[in-house]
Amino acid sequence: MTPTDLARASAAPVLATGGLRTLDVTTTDGSITLAAGAYEVFNGASAHAVACLGASTASMPPVTGASEVAAAFMVPAGGAAAFALDAETAVHAKLLSGTGTLYFHRKGVL
């Protein structure tokens, strides 16, 4: 999925062909396997979350000056992030503190 396709999908309305999944998260790596598609993940927790497509978040976020971690991103507390999966993928995540829930909204096909 191109960045333009992802931007369009993220702006798309909720459709009957979309879906919602949840992942309860703590400060320990957790994962959920998601189908291919364009997603928005909402962080319902009061702490920031770190997520990674296809790899553990156990040693994240990386320390200052460390090498880049591929396919990793932050989801701010009470905020959202968009990402796309070309195939079924395990999405790993953890919170920087506390417990909470991540809500994964798969955009429907227009």
HELIX and SHEET records of a PDB file:
HELIX    1   1 PRO A    3  ALA A   11  1                                   9    
SHEET    1   A 4 GLY A  19  VAL A  25  0                                        
SHEET    2   A 4 GLY A 100  ARG A 106 -1                                        
SHEET    3   A 4 GLY A  37  ASN A  43 -1                                        
SHEET    4   A 4 ALA A  80  LEU A  85 -1                                        
SHEET    1   B 4 GLY A  30  LEU A  34  0                                        
SHEET    2   B 4 THR A  89  LEU A  95 -1                                        
SHEET    3   B 4 ALA A  49  LEU A  53 -1                                        
SHEET    4   B 4 ALA A  72  VAL A  75 -1                                        
END                                                                             
